[in-house]
Amino acid sequence: MSIVHVLPGDSLHETFKSAEIAGDVVICREAFITGPLDGDTLDDFWEMRSRFHESEDGADPIQYHEPVAGEFERLFDVSHGDEVNCWFEYELFCSVNMWFCLDQLRDTGQNYSASRPKLPNQTRFGMDSGNTMKQTLEGASPGAFSSR
């Protein structure tokens, strides 16, 4: 059984590594809240997204695929019984990206356990201290999130 952590972007990655939380990391490097979200196949979908980013941001379609689509494709490596922790914030931007990740996990056909890890200062509806997830991880001692 493996542990996979899905992070909401590169900005949390270094802080996450410093917290010494065991498991593999997949980084969500997209903004599904904007642009087209259709395609007959997953390859068509990624092609549509890369063309959108090329026209909107000037992003190179070839350089888009590996760090963005390739990272999401790692979710297909999830196996039966794996634990998947989705480290997304609670606002709409992160929620939409998390929904996409959960949809991709559903398509693996595997029986896995997915959750949002409970943080020390978290209430039912988000962070009660006003801290972001990054600020919470920065203030945590190594191993603080080992119990789930």
C-alpha positions in Angstrom: 0.0 0.0 0.0 1.3 3.4 -1.0 0.6 6.9 0.1 0.1 9.6 -2.5 -0.2 13.3 -1.7 -1.8 15.6 -4.3 -0.6 19.1 -3.9 -2.4 22.2 -5.3 0.6 23.6 -7.0 4.4 24.1 -6.8 4.2 26.8 -4.1 3.4 24.2 -1.5 6.0 21.6 -2.6 9.1 22.8 -0.8 7.2 23.4 2.4 5.6 20.0 2.2 9.0 18.3 1.8 10.2 20.2 4.9 7.3 18.8 6.9 8.8 15.3 6.2 5.4 13.7 5.4 5.9 10.2 4.0 4.6 9.3 0.6 4.8 10.2 -3.1 3.8 13.6 -4.3 1.8 14.6 -7.4 1.5 18.3 -8.1 -1.6 19.8 -9.7 -0.3 22.5 -12.1 -3.5 23.6 -13.8 -6.3 26.1 -13.4 -9.4 24.2 -14.4 -11.6 27.1 -13.2 -10.9 28.9 -16.6 -10.8 27.7 -20.2 -12.3 24.8 -22.1 -12.8 21.5 -20.3 -13.9 19.2 -23.1 -12.5 16.4 -25.2 -13.6 13.0 -26.4 -10.5 11.4 -24.9 -8.0 12.4 -22.2 -5.5 13.0 -24.9 -8.0 15.4 -26.7 -8.6 17.1 -23.4 -4.9 17.7 -22.7 -4.5 19.0 -26.3 -7.3 21.4 -25.8 -5.8 22.6 -22.5 -2.4 23.1 -24.1 -3.8 25.1 -27.0 -5.8 27.2 -24.5 -2.7 28.0 -22.5 -0.7 28.7 -25.6 -3.3 31.3 -26.7 -3.8 32.8 -23.2 -0.4 32.6 -21.7 2.0 32.0 -24.6 2.9 28.6 -23.1 4.7 26.1 -25.3 2.4 23.1 -25.9 5.3 20.7 -25.7 6.6 22.2 -22.4 3.0 22.1 -21.1 2.5 18.3 -21.5 5.2 16.8 -19.2 5.0 19.0 -16.1 1.2 19.4 -16.3 -0.5 16.5 -18.1 2.3 14.1 -17.3 2.0 14.9 -13.6 -1.8 14.2 -13.6 -1.2 10.9 -15.4 0.8 9.7 -12.4 -2.6 9.4 -10.7 -3.2 6.4 -12.9 -0.4 4.6 -10.9 -2.7 4.5 -7.9 -3.3 0.9 -6.9 -5.9 -1.0 -5.0 -5.8 0.0 -1.3 -3.5 3.1 -1.8 -4.1 6.1 0.4 -4.5 9.4 -1.5 -4.4 12.7 0.4 -5.6 15.8 -1.4 -4.0 18.9 0.1 -6.3 21.4 -1.5 -7.6 24.6 0.1 -11.3 25.2 0.4 -11.9 28.0 -2.1 -13.4 27.4 -5.5 -10.1 27.4 -7.5 -8.6 24.6 -5.4 -11.9 22.7 -5.2 -12.3 22.6 -9.0 -8.8 21.2 -9.3 -9.4 18.6 -6.6 -12.7 17.5 -8.3 -10.7 16.9 -11.5 -8.1 14.8 -9.6 -10.8 12.8 -7.9 -12.4 12.2 -11.3 -9.1 11.0 -12.7 -8.7 8.7 -9.7 -12.2 7.3 -10.2 -11.2 6.4 -13.8 -8.4 4.1 -12.5 -11.1 1.6 -11.4 -9.0 1.0 -8.2 -10.3 0.9 -4.7 -8.4 3.6 -2.9 -8.9 5.9 0.0 -9.0 9.6 -0.7 -9.2 12.4 1.8 -8.3 15.9 2.7 -5.9 15.6 5.7 -7.2 17.2 8.9 -4.8 20.0 9.9 -4.3 21.1 13.5 -6.1 24.5 13.1 -8.8 23.3 10.7 -12.6 23.4 11.3 -15.3 21.7 9.3 -15.3 24.5 6.8 -11.7 25.4 6.5 -8.8 27.0 8.5 -10.1 28.7 11.6 -6.9 30.8 12.2 -6.9 32.4 8.8 -3.6 30.5 8.0 -3.2 28.9 4.6 -2.2 25.3 4.3 1.4 26.4 3.5 1.5 28.5 6.7 0.2 25.6 8.7 2.8 23.2 7.3 5.6 25.8 7.8 4.7 26.0 11.6 4.4 22.2 12.0 7.1 20.0 13.5 8.3 17.1 11.3 6.0 14.2 11.7 3.1 16.3 12.9 0.7 14.8 10.3 1.8 11.2 10.7 -1.4 10.2 12.5 -4.5 10.1 10.2 
